[in-house]
Amino acid sequence: MFSDAWPSHSPSPDAPRPPAEQVGRFVAEARGGPRPEPGTLNRLFFDAVDRFDKPDALQVKVDGIYQPISHRRVAERVRRVALGLSELGISARSSVAILSENRPEWAIADYGCLTAGITDVPIYATLPAEQITFLLVDSGVRAIFVSTADQAAKIAQVRDQVPALEFVIDFDEPAADGVDMTLGELEARGEAVETPARIAAYREAALLVKPDDLATIIYTSGTTGKPKGVMLTHDNFHSNVSAATKAVPFEGRDTSLSFLPLSHVLERMAGHYLMWCTGTSIAYAESIDTVPDDLVLVRPSLAISVPRLYEKIYARVLENARSGGAVKYAIFRWARGVGERWADEKLAGREPGGTLALQYRVADRLVFSKLRERTGGRLRYFVSGGAPLSPEINKFFFAAGLVILEGYGLTETSPVIAVNTPEAFRIGTVGRPLNGVEVRIAADGEILTRGPHVMRGYYEQPEATAATIDSDGWLHTGDIGELHDGFLSITDRKKDIIVTSGGKNIAPQPIETQVKTNKFVSEAVMIGDRRRFPALLVVPDFDQLEKWARYKQLTWRDRQSLVALPAVQAKMEREVESTLTGLAHFELPKKIALLAEDFSLERGELTPTLKVKRRVVDRVHKDLIDSLYMEPAGTQP
């Protein structure tokens, strides 16, 4: 929903800016409704506990069955975590990290930090130890929550490189090797000092936290690959949550399924804070692999995802139809065509009637109802973010009675800038700006935004902050877009950051540089933006490669036939893979394509300073790139 286009990617400080005489000029402008009143996440937390007081605020899967956790129990555990951290000497304005998959303890640790006035630092559970080190050192964390023995082992591996780190706290029981205490032991410390006066003082102090106080630092990759810490305040999130409650109708009895990483800003805001403050029961998927089963078990009415989920569901439906024989596939194609015509009428504001209405009822019974059953049968809305969603897939889901609300935002904007709503819905756009959000299209087409959702800045990086937020408070997104009737469309991206269709952000340059250290590689360009997985285009060092090929007694006519040899392809894959160390799983290229000639100035693939123009490379080698995605990768991201 949000093209990271939620996108949730980092704007590039190196992205070109308009000439000085154009600063302040713009070609289009849109803004949402009234700016929400300033507030804090702590106020939202306590208000939800007092207002809803439900037995199933959270749900966790135990032995295949979802078990509820009440608002009161969550609030009690949050308080004890906050008091326990205080007993450890971790005071307000300190930093504490959370390295964990989605689970109730993640929420409890987060709210425990927030109500104690502590800034927390979420870390992707999939990151390798060597990438975690920088985040811990840069943010100066004094404690870290870890979810499992595997996560604890990562911290143990690098702990001596993080001088400020005093405590490792394990969510699981018993404690893994290398940890200082379990979460249960931390809560016991808090419980031991609970008195009526201490409980009252805790809540009073939590509610004295100011809207402008720092809530979290979320690290996001820049074009150079060096992570930048995005500083988001209580009011950054509060404004986004308050505006979202006006944009999407909540019923107070909804259930959501949480499976996007809570370390990602989209799930953090929309799947965590927003659901909590609207009384929506949050059920945590056991893992990303169990989402299809968990959808049926939980039967959610709301779910937030990146486009990859919808792509997978659509591909599965299509494959089932094809594998079911000619008749079944013909029925599917007929139903899809009927659904498209029906959707066109509905989206145009007309009620389908006559033959089309009758055909749609048949198509719904034969095809679309089965898709709804696979999502639990109660879904009111999907929300899509992290990368752009295919309009074709969006319309197919709409025809099936599954409305996907797509939007756009960045980590730096907490994250939502614009979103489609049930009342203002236009496929192919990312909707209109939220309340309090201003959007401008600059003279060069760049999307600018201003409002309470814009970050405080990058942690201890004033130059990067100044390059992203101008003196008038406009954040330069690095994306190119258009406005029509207040609806925003994303048309291009200024930066080189790759955002896969699964919503993962990848900084390609450090990976390319790493690959080019291999003597068999002359040039490497990573691709995969808005695709299912990253891949590499590689130009071999033909002096080295031809020398090796002669040694192996291979025969070839020219370089094109050389790179087509299976033995050569296998050799180059081994060489490239040998350089890919210290990367997260989602950063690893899943396929490699060899080019028979280097990039050239003549074809426009290089700048005068011999920098690769990625968009030109994408265009020149489009057929080859498309072929990489025709078949599944050996390892899915």
C-alpha positions as CSV (number, residue, x, y, z in Angstrom):
1,M,0.0,0.0,0.0
2,F,2.7,2.1,0.8
3,S,5.4,2.1,-2.0
4,D,8.2,2.1,0.5
5,A,5.4,3.2,-2.5
6,W,4.0,2.0,1.5
7,P,7.3,2.5,-0.6
8,S,9.0,2.5,3.1
9,H,12.4,3.3,1.6
10,S,14.9,6.0,2.4
11,P,15.0,9.1,0.3
12,S,18.4,9.5,-1.2
13,P,20.4,12.5,0.0
14,D,22.3,12.3,-3.3
15,A,19.1,12.7,-5.3
16,P,19.3,15.8,-7.6
17,R,17.4,18.8,-6.4
18,P,15.7,21.5,-8.5
19,P,17.8,24.6,-9.4
20,A,17.8,27.2,-6.7
21,E,15.4,29.4,-8.7
22,Q,12.9,26.6,-8.7
23,V,12.9,25.9,-5.0
24,G,9.4,26.5,-3.7
25,R,7.9,26.1,-7.1
26,F,5.5,23.2,-7.7
27,V,3.1,22.0,-10.4
28,A,0.4,20.4,-8.2
29,E,-0.6,20.3,-4.6
30,A,-3.0,18.3,-2.4
31,R,-3.7,18.1,1.3
32,G,-5.7,16.0,3.6
33,G,-8.3,17.2,6.1
34,P,-7.6,18.9,9.4
35,R,-4.3,18.2,11.2
36,P,-4.9,15.8,14.2
37,E,-4.3,17.2,17.6
38,P,-0.8,16.3,18.9
39,G,-0.7,13.3,21.2
40,T,1.4,10.3,22.4
41,L,1.4,6.6,21.9
42,N,1.2,6.2,25.7
43,R,-2.1,8.0,25.8
44,L,-3.4,5.8,23.0
45,F,-2.2,2.7,24.9
46,F,-3.9,3.5,28.2
47,D,-7.1,4.8,26.5
48,A,-7.5,1.6,24.6
49,V,-7.1,-0.5,27.8
50,D,-9.6,1.6,29.6
51,R,-12.1,1.8,26.7
52,F,-12.1,-1.7,25.4
53,D,-11.0,-4.0,28.2
54,K,-11.4,-7.1,26.0
55,P,-10.4,-10.7,26.8
56,D,-8.6,-11.1,23.4
57,A,-6.6,-7.9,22.9
58,L,-3.8,-10.2,21.6
59,Q,-3.9,-13.8,20.4
60,V,-1.0,-16.2,20.1
61,K,-0.9,-19.7,18.6
62,V,-0.1,-22.4,21.1
63,D,-0.1,-26.1,19.9
64,G,-2.1,-25.1,16.8
65,I,-4.8,-23.2,18.7
66,Y,-5.0,-19.4,19.2
67,Q,-5.1,-18.4,22.8
68,P,-6.3,-14.9,23.9
69,I,-4.4,-12.4,26.1
70,S,-6.6,-9.6,27.7
71,H,-6.1,-5.9,27.7
72,R,-5.6,-6.0,31.4
73,R,-3.0,-8.7,31.3
74,V,-1.1,-6.9,28.6
75,A,-1.2,-3.6,30.5
76,E,0.0,-5.4,33.7
77,R,3.0,-7.0,31.9
78,V,3.8,-3.7,30.1
79,R,3.9,-1.9,33.5
80,R,6.2,-4.6,35.0
81,V,8.5,-4.4,32.1
82,A,8.7,-0.7,32.5
83,L,9.3,-0.9,36.2
84,G,11.8,-3.8,35.7
85,L,13.9,-1.7,33.2
86,S,13.9,1.1,35.8
87,E,15.2,-1.3,38.4
88,L,18.0,-2.2,36.1
89,G,18.9,1.5,36.0
90,I,17.8,2.1,32.4
91,S,16.2,5.5,32.6
92,A,14.0,7.6,30.3
93,R,15.7,8.7,27.0
94,S,18.0,5.6,27.1
95,S,17.8,3.3,24.0
96,V,16.8,-0.4,24.1
97,A,16.7,-2.7,21.1
98,I,14.1,-5.4,20.1
99,L,15.4,-8.3,18.0
100,S,12.4,-10.6,17.5
101,E,9.9,-12.1,15.2
102,N,6.2,-11.0,15.6
103,R,4.8,-12.2,18.9
104,P,3.0,-10.8,21.9
105,E,6.3,-10.2,23.8
106,W,7.3,-7.8,21.0
107,A,4.3,-5.6,21.7
108,I,4.8,-5.8,25.5
109,A,8.5,-4.9,25.2
110,D,7.7,-2.0,22.9
111,Y,4.9,-0.5,25.1
112,G,7.1,-1.2,28.2
113,C,9.9,1.0,26.7
114,L,7.5,3.7,25.5
115,T,5.7,4.0,28.8
116,A,9.1,4.2,30.6
117,G,10.1,7.1,28.3
118,I,12.7,4.8,26.6
119,T,13.5,5.0,22.9
120,D,13.4,1.5,21.3
121,V,15.3,0.3,18.3
122,P,13.6,-2.5,16.3
123,I,15.8,-4.8,14.4
124,Y,14.8,-7.2,11.6
125,A,15.0,-10.8,13.0
126,T,16.5,-11.9,9.6
127,L,19.6,-9.7,9.8
128,P,23.0,-11.4,10.3
129,A,25.0,-10.6,13.4
130,E,27.6,-8.4,11.5
131,Q,24.8,-6.1,10.2
132,I,23.3,-5.8,13.7
133,T,26.5,-4.5,15.3
134,F,26.4,-1.1,13.6
135,L,22.8,-0.5,14.6
136,L,23.5,-1.3,18.3
137,V,26.6,0.8,18.4
138,D,25.2,3.7,16.5
139,S,22.0,4.0,18.7
140,G,23.9,3.3,21.9
141,V,21.5,0.7,23.2
142,R,21.9,-0.3,26.8
143,A,19.7,-3.4,26.6
144,I,18.3,-5.7,24.0
145,F,15.3,-8.0,23.9
146,V,15.9,-11.2,21.9
147,S,13.2,-13.7,21.0
148,T,15.0,-17.1,20.7
149,A,18.3,-18.9,21.2
150,D,19.2,-18.2,17.6
151,Q,18.8,-14.4,18.1
152,A,20.7,-14.6,21.4
153,A,23.6,-16.3,19.6
154,K,23.8,-13.4,17.2
155,I,24.2,-11.0,20.0
156,A,26.7,-13.2,21.8
157,Q,28.8,-13.2,18.7
158,V,29.1,-9.4,18.6
159,R,28.6,-8.3,22.2
160,D,32.2,-7.4,22.8
161,Q,31.9,-4.9,20.0
162,V,29.0,-3.1,21.6
163,P,30.4,-1.3,24.7
164,A,27.2,0.3,25.9
165,L,25.2,-3.0,25.9
166,E,24.6,-4.1,29.5
167,F,21.7,-6.5,29.4
168,V,20.4,-9.2,27.0
169,I,16.9,-10.2,27.9
170,D,15.4,-13.4,26.4
171,F,11.7,-13.7,25.6
172,D,11.8,-17.5,25.9
173,E,12.2,-19.7,29.0
174,P,14.6,-21.1,30.0
175,A,17.2,-18.5,29.1
176,A,19.5,-19.2,26.2
177,D,23.3,-19.1,26.5
178,G,24.7,-15.6,26.6
179,V,21.7,-13.8,28.0
180,D,21.4,-12.0,31.4
181,M,17.8,-12.7,32.2
182,T,14.5,-13.8,30.8
183,L,11.5,-11.5,30.2
184,G,9.8,-13.3,33.0
185,E,12.6,-12.4,35.4
186,L,12.5,-8.8,34.3
187,E,8.8,-8.7,34.9
188,A,9.3,-10.2,38.3
189,R,11.7,-7.4,39.2
190,G,9.0,-4.9,38.3
191,E,6.3,-6.8,40.2
192,A,8.5,-6.9,43.3
193,V,8.5,-3.1,43.5
194,E,4.8,-2.6,42.7
195,T,2.8,-0.6,45.3
196,P,-0.3,1.4,44.7
197,A,1.8,4.6,44.8
198,R,4.4,3.2,42.4
199,I,1.8,2.1,40.0
200,A,0.1,5.5,40.0
201,A,3.5,7.2,39.6
202,Y,4.3,5.0,36.7
203,R,1.1,5.9,34.8
204,E,1.5,9.6,35.6
205,A,5.0,9.7,34.3
206,A,4.0,7.8,31.2
207,L,1.3,10.3,30.4
208,L,3.8,13.2,31.0
209,V,5.8,12.0,27.9
210,K,5.5,14.8,25.3
211,P,4.3,14.5,21.7
212,D,7.7,15.6,20.5
213,D,9.6,13.1,22.6
214,L,11.5,10.5,20.6
215,A,9.6,7.1,20.4
216,T,11.9,5.0,18.2
217,I,14.8,4.9,15.9
218,I,14.2,2.7,12.8
219,Y,17.2,2.0,10.6
220,T,16.8,2.0,6.9
221,S,19.4,1.6,4.2
222,G,20.6,4.5,2.1
223,T,22.0,4.4,-1.4
224,T,25.5,3.9,-0.1
225,G,24.3,1.0,2.1
226,K,25.2,2.7,5.4
227,P,22.0,2.5,7.5
228,K,20.4,5.7,8.7
229,G,18.5,5.9,11.9
230,V,15.1,7.5,11.3
231,M,14.0,9.3,14.4
232,L,10.2,9.1,14.9
233,T,8.4,10.9,17.7
234,H,5.3,9.9,19.6
235,D,3.3,12.5,17.6
236,N,4.7,11.2,14.3
237,F,3.0,7.9,15.0
238,H,0.0,9.5,16.8
239,S,-0.8,11.7,13.9
240,N,-0.7,8.8,11.5
241,V,-2.8,6.6,13.7
242,S,-5.4,9.4,14.4
243,A,-5.7,10.1,10.7
244,A,-5.9,6.4,9.7
245,T,-8.8,5.9,12.1
246,K,-10.7,8.6,10.1
247,A,-9.7,7.1,6.7
248,V,-10.7,3.4,7.4
249,P,-13.8,2.5,9.3
250,F,-13.2,0.4,12.4
251,E,-15.9,-1.5,14.2
252,G,-14.3,-2.2,17.6
253,R,-14.8,-5.9,17.1
254,D,-12.4,-6.5,14.3
255,T,-9.6,-9.1,14.3
256,S,-6.4,-8.7,12.4
257,L,-3.6,-11.1,11.5
258,S,-0.1,-9.8,12.1
259,F,2.6,-11.2,9.9
260,L,4.6,-8.4,8.4
261,P,7.7,-7.8,10.5
262,L,7.0,-5.4,13.4
263,S,10.5,-3.9,12.8
264,H,9.0,-2.6,9.5
265,V,7.3,0.8,10.0
266,L,4.1,-0.3,8.1
267,E,3.3,-3.1,10.5
268,R,4.5,-1.1,13.4
269,M,2.0,1.7,12.8
270,A,-0.9,0.0,11.0
271,G,-0.7,-3.5,12.4
272,H,0.3,-2.6,15.9
273,Y,-0.6,0.9,17.1
274,L,-3.6,1.4,14.9
275,M,-5.1,-2.0,15.7
276,W,-4.5,-1.6,19.4
277,C,-6.1,1.9,19.6
278,T,-9.2,0.8,17.7
279,G,-9.9,-2.3,19.8
280,T,-9.0,-4.7,17.1
281,S,-7.8,-8.1,18.3
282,I,-4.3,-8.8,17.0
283,A,-3.5,-12.4,16.2
284,Y,0.1,-13.2,15.5
285,A,0.9,-15.6,12.6
286,E,3.1,-18.4,13.7
287,S,5.4,-17.6,10.9
288,I,5.3,-16.2,7.4
289,D,5.1,-19.7,6.0
290,T,1.9,-20.5,8.0
291,V,0.0,-17.4,6.9
292,P,-2.3,-19.3,4.5
293,D,-3.3,-21.7,7.4
294,D,-3.5,-18.9,10.0
295,L,-5.9,-16.9,7.8
296,V,-8.3,-19.8,7.9
297,L,-7.8,-20.3,11.7
298,V,-8.1,-16.6,12.7
299,R,-10.6,-15.6,10.1
300,P,-9.5,-11.9,10.3
301,S,-11.6,-9.0,9.2
302,L,-8.4,-6.9,8.5
303,A,-5.0,-7.8,7.3
304,I,-1.9,-5.8,6.2
305,S,0.6,-7.1,3.7
306,V,3.0,-6.3,1.0
307,P,2.1,-7.0,-2.6
308,R,4.0,-10.3,-2.6
309,L,1.2,-12.0,-0.6
310,Y,-1.5,-10.9,-3.1
311,E,0.8,-12.0,-6.0
312,K,1.2,-15.4,-4.4
313,I,-2.5,-15.9,-3.8
314,Y,-3.3,-14.8,-7.4
315,A,-0.6,-17.1,-8.8
316,R,-1.9,-20.0,-6.7
317,V,-5.5,-19.5,-7.9
318,L,-4.2,-19.3,-11.5
319,E,-2.1,-22.4,-11.1
320,N,-4.9,-24.4,-9.5
321,A,-7.2,-23.4,-12.4
322,R,-4.6,-24.4,-15.0
323,S,-3.8,-27.7,-13.4
324,G,-7.5,-28.6,-13.0
325,G,-7.9,-29.3,-16.7
326,A,-9.2,-27.4,-19.7
327,V,-12.8,-27.1,-18.4
328,K,-11.8,-25.7,-15.0
329,Y,-9.3,-23.2,-16.6
330,A,-11.9,-22.1,-19.1
331,I,-14.4,-21.4,-16.3
332,F,-11.7,-19.5,-14.4
333,R,-10.9,-17.3,-17.4
334,W,-14.6,-16.7,-18.0
335,A,-15.2,-15.7,-14.4
336,R,-12.1,-13.4,-14.4
337,G,-13.5,-11.6,-17.5
338,V,-16.9,-11.3,-15.9
339,G,-15.3,-10.0,-12.7
340,E,-13.3,-7.4,-14.6
341,R,-16.4,-6.0,-16.3
342,W,-18.3,-6.1,-13.0
343,A,-15.5,-4.3,-11.3
344,D,-15.3,-1.6,-14.0
345,E,-19.0,-0.8,-13.5
346,K,-18.6,-0.7,-9.7
347,L,-15.5,1.5,-9.8
348,A,-17.3,3.9,-12.2
349,G,-20.0,4.3,-9.6
350,R,-22.6,2.3,-11.5
351,E,-24.5,-0.8,-10.2
352,P,-24.1,-3.7,-12.5
353,G,-27.4,-5.1,-13.7
354,G,-29.1,-7.4,-16.3
355,T,-27.0,-10.2,-17.8
356,L,-23.8,-9.0,-16.1
357,A,-25.3,-9.2,-12.7
358,L,-26.5,-12.7,-13.3
359,Q,-23.1,-13.8,-14.8
360,Y,-21.3,-12.3,-11.8
361,R,-23.5,-14.3,-9.3
362,V,-22.5,-17.5,-11.2
363,A,-18.8,-16.4,-11.3
364,D,-18.8,-15.6,-7.6
365,R,-20.2,-19.0,-6.7
366,L,-17.8,-20.9,-8.9
367,V,-14.6,-18.9,-8.4
368,F,-14.6,-15.9,-6.2
369,S,-16.3,-17.3,-3.1
370,K,-13.6,-20.0,-2.9
371,L,-10.9,-17.2,-2.8
372,R,-12.8,-15.5,0.1
373,E,-12.9,-18.8,2.0
374,R,-9.1,-19.1,1.7
375,T,-8.8,-15.7,3.5
376,G,-11.1,-16.9,6.3
377,G,-14.4,-15.6,4.8
378,R,-14.7,-12.5,7.0
379,L,-12.2,-10.1,5.5
380,R,-13.5,-6.5,5.2
381,Y,-10.3,-4.9,4.0
382,F,-6.7,-5.8,3.0
383,V,-4.2,-3.0,3.3
384,S,-1.2,-3.1,0.9
385,G,2.1,-1.5,1.3
386,G,5.9,-1.8,1.0
387,A,5.9,-1.8,-2.8
388,P,3.5,-0.9,-5.7
389,L,0.6,-3.3,-6.3
390,S,-0.3,-4.5,-9.8
391,P,-3.6,-2.8,-10.8
392,E,-4.5,-6.1,-12.5
393,I,-4.2,-8.1,-9.3
394,N,-5.9,-5.3,-7.3
395,K,-8.9,-5.4,-9.7
396,F,-9.1,-9.2,-9.5
397,F,-9.3,-9.1,-5.7
398,F,-11.9,-6.3,-5.9
399,A,-14.0,-8.4,-8.2
400,A,-13.7,-11.3,-5.6
401,G,-15.1,-9.0,-2.9
402,L,-11.7,-8.5,-1.3
403,V,-11.0,-4.8,-1.2
404,I,-7.3,-3.9,-1.1
405,L,-6.6,-0.4,0.2
406,E,-3.3,0.6,-1.4
407,G,-1.3,3.5,-0.1
408,Y,2.1,5.2,-0.1
409,G,4.6,6.3,2.5
410,L,8.2,6.1,3.8
411,T,9.8,5.1,7.0
412,E,10.6,8.8,7.3
413,T,6.9,9.7,7.2
414,S,5.7,7.3,10.0
415,P,4.8,5.9,7.3
416,V,1.5,6.9,5.6
417,I,1.4,9.8,3.2
418,A,-1.6,8.8,1.2
419,V,-4.0,5.9,1.1
420,N,-7.1,4.7,-0.7
421,T,-10.2,4.5,1.4
422,P,-13.5,2.8,1.0
423,E,-15.0,6.3,0.2
424,A,-12.2,7.5,-2.1
425,F,-10.9,4.4,-3.9
426,R,-9.1,4.5,-7.3
427,I,-7.1,1.5,-8.5
428,G,-3.8,2.4,-10.0
429,T,-3.2,5.2,-7.5
430,V,-2.1,5.3,-3.8
431,G,-5.1,7.4,-2.8
432,R,-5.4,10.8,-1.3
433,P,-3.3,12.4,1.5
434,L,-4.2,11.6,5.1
435,N,-5.5,14.3,7.4
436,G,-2.8,16.7,8.3
437,V,-0.6,15.7,5.3
438,E,0.4,18.1,2.6
439,V,1.7,16.8,-0.8
440,R,3.3,18.8,-3.5
441,I,4.7,17.8,-6.9
442,A,7.9,19.8,-7.5
443,A,8.8,21.3,-10.8
444,D,11.0,18.3,-11.6
445,G,8.2,15.9,-10.7
446,E,9.5,14.9,-7.2
447,I,6.9,14.2,-4.5
448,L,7.3,16.4,-1.5
449,T,5.4,16.1,1.7
450,R,5.0,18.1,4.9
451,G,3.1,17.6,8.1
452,P,3.2,16.0,11.6
453,H,4.0,12.7,10.0
454,V,7.5,13.8,8.9
455,M,10.4,12.4,11.0
456,R,12.5,14.5,13.3
457,G,15.5,13.6,11.2
458,Y,18.3,11.0,10.9
459,Y,20.0,10.1,14.1
460,E,23.2,12.0,14.4
461,Q,23.3,12.7,10.7
462,P,22.4,16.4,10.3
463,E,23.7,16.7,6.8
464,A,21.6,13.7,5.6
465,T,18.6,15.3,7.3
466,A,19.2,18.7,5.7
467,A,19.5,17.0,2.3
468,T,16.1,15.3,2.8
469,I,14.0,17.9,4.6
470,D,14.3,21.5,3.3
471,S,14.1,24.7,5.3
472,D,10.4,25.0,4.8
473,G,9.8,21.5,6.3
474,W,9.1,19.7,3.0
475,L,10.5,16.2,2.9
476,H,11.9,15.2,-0.5
477,T,10.8,11.6,-1.1
478,G,13.0,10.8,-4.0
479,D,10.0,9.5,-5.9
480,I,8.4,11.0,-9.0
481,G,4.6,11.3,-9.0
482,E,1.5,12.9,-10.3
483,L,-1.7,14.3,-8.7
484,H,-5.1,13.9,-10.4
485,D,-8.3,15.0,-8.4
486,G,-6.2,14.7,-5.3
487,F,-5.2,11.1,-6.0
488,L,-1.5,10.4,-6.0
489,S,0.2,8.2,-8.5
490,I,3.8,7.0,-8.3
491,T,5.5,7.1,-11.7
492,D,9.2,6.7,-11.1
493,R,11.9,6.7,-8.5
494,K,14.9,9.0,-8.3
495,K,17.0,6.8,-6.1
496,D,18.7,3.5,-6.7
497,I,17.3,1.7,-3.7
498,I,15.7,-1.5,-4.7
499,V,12.3,-2.3,-3.2
500,T,11.2,-5.9,-3.9
501,S,7.5,-6.8,-4.3
502,G,7.8,-8.3,-0.8
503,G,8.6,-4.8,0.5
504,K,12.3,-5.5,1.3
505,N,14.7,-2.5,0.9
506,I,18.1,-3.4,-0.7
507,A,20.9,-1.0,-1.2
508,P,22.6,-2.4,-4.3
509,Q,25.9,-0.5,-4.5
510,P,27.7,-2.2,-1.6
511,I,26.6,-5.6,-2.9
512,E,27.8,-4.8,-6.4
513,T,31.1,-3.5,-5.1
514,Q,31.5,-6.7,-3.1
515,V,30.9,-8.9,-6.2
516,K,33.3,-6.9,-8.3
517,T,36.2,-7.8,-5.9
518,N,36.2,-11.2,-7.6
519,K,38.7,-11.5,-10.4
520,F,36.3,-13.1,-12.7
521,V,33.8,-10.1,-12.5
522,S,34.3,-6.9,-14.5
523,E,30.9,-5.3,-13.8
524,A,27.8,-6.2,-11.8
525,V,24.4,-4.6,-11.5
526,M,21.7,-5.7,-9.1
527,I,18.1,-5.7,-10.3
528,G,14.8,-6.6,-8.7
529,D,13.0,-3.3,-8.0
530,R,9.3,-4.1,-7.7
531,R,10.2,-7.7,-8.6
532,R,9.8,-10.9,-6.5
533,F,13.5,-11.2,-5.6
534,P,16.9,-9.6,-6.4
535,A,19.1,-10.8,-9.3
536,L,22.4,-9.8,-10.8
537,L,23.5,-8.9,-14.2
538,V,27.2,-9.8,-14.4
539,V,29.8,-8.9,-17.1
540,P,32.7,-11.3,-16.7
541,D,36.3,-10.3,-16.8
542,F,36.9,-12.1,-20.1
543,D,40.6,-12.2,-19.8
544,Q,40.3,-14.4,-16.7
545,L,37.2,-16.3,-17.9
546,E,38.7,-17.2,-21.3
547,K,41.9,-18.3,-19.6
548,W,39.9,-20.6,-17.3
549,A,37.8,-21.9,-20.2
550,R,40.9,-22.8,-22.2
551,Y,42.3,-24.7,-19.2
552,K,39.1,-26.6,-19.0
553,Q,39.3,-27.3,-22.7
554,L,36.0,-25.7,-23.5
555,T,35.2,-24.6,-27.0
556,W,33.2,-21.5,-28.1
557,R,32.8,-19.3,-31.1
558,D,32.5,-15.9,-29.5
559,R,31.7,-14.4,-26.1
560,Q,28.0,-14.9,-26.5
561,S,28.5,-18.6,-27.0
562,L,31.0,-18.6,-24.1
563,V,28.7,-17.2,-21.5
564,A,25.9,-19.6,-22.7
565,L,28.0,-22.7,-21.8
566,P,26.6,-24.4,-18.7
567,A,30.1,-24.9,-17.3
568,V,30.7,-21.2,-17.5
569,Q,27.5,-20.3,-16.0
570,A,28.1,-22.6,-13.1
571,K,31.6,-21.3,-12.6
572,M,30.5,-17.7,-12.5
573,E,27.7,-18.5,-10.1
574,R,30.2,-20.1,-7.7
575,E,32.6,-17.1,-8.0
576,V,29.8,-14.6,-7.4
577,E,28.4,-16.6,-4.5
578,S,31.8,-16.8,-2.9
579,T,31.8,-13.0,-2.5
580,L,28.3,-12.7,-1.0
581,T,29.1,-12.8,2.7
582,G,27.5,-10.9,5.6
583,L,24.2,-10.3,3.7
584,A,20.7,-10.7,5.0
585,H,18.8,-13.5,3.2
586,F,16.5,-11.1,1.3
587,E,19.6,-9.2,0.0
588,L,21.1,-12.3,-1.7
589,P,20.6,-12.4,-5.5
590,K,18.6,-15.4,-6.3
591,K,19.6,-15.6,-10.0
592,I,22.6,-14.4,-12.1
593,A,22.6,-13.6,-15.8
594,L,25.8,-13.2,-17.7
595,L,26.3,-10.5,-20.3
596,A,28.5,-11.0,-23.4
597,E,29.6,-7.3,-23.5
598,D,30.3,-4.5,-21.1
599,F,28.0,-1.6,-20.6
600,S,28.7,1.3,-22.9
601,L,28.4,5.0,-23.3
602,E,27.0,4.6,-26.8
603,R,24.0,2.6,-25.7
604,G,23.5,5.1,-22.9
605,E,24.1,2.6,-20.1
606,L,26.9,4.7,-18.6
607,T,27.2,8.3,-17.6
608,P,30.2,10.4,-18.8
609,T,31.8,9.5,-15.5
610,L,31.2,5.8,-16.2
611,K,28.4,5.3,-13.6
612,V,25.8,2.7,-14.6
613,K,22.4,4.1,-15.5
614,R,20.1,1.5,-14.0
615,R,16.9,2.4,-15.8
616,V,18.7,2.3,-19.2
617,V,20.2,-1.1,-18.3
618,D,16.7,-2.3,-17.3
619,R,15.4,-1.1,-20.7
620,V,18.3,-2.4,-22.9
621,H,18.3,-5.8,-21.3
622,K,14.6,-6.1,-20.6
623,D,14.1,-9.4,-22.4
624,L,16.9,-11.0,-20.4
625,I,15.7,-9.6,-17.1
626,D,12.2,-10.7,-17.8
627,S,13.4,-14.2,-18.5
628,L,14.9,-14.4,-15.0
629,Y,11.5,-14.0,-13.5
630,M,9.7,-16.4,-15.8
631,E,10.5,-19.4,-13.5
632,P,10.7,-19.6,-9.7
633,A,14.1,-18.8,-8.2
634,G,15.8,-21.7,-6.5
635,T,15.5,-20.0,-3.2
636,Q,12.6,-17.7,-2.5
637,P,13.2,-14.4,-0.7
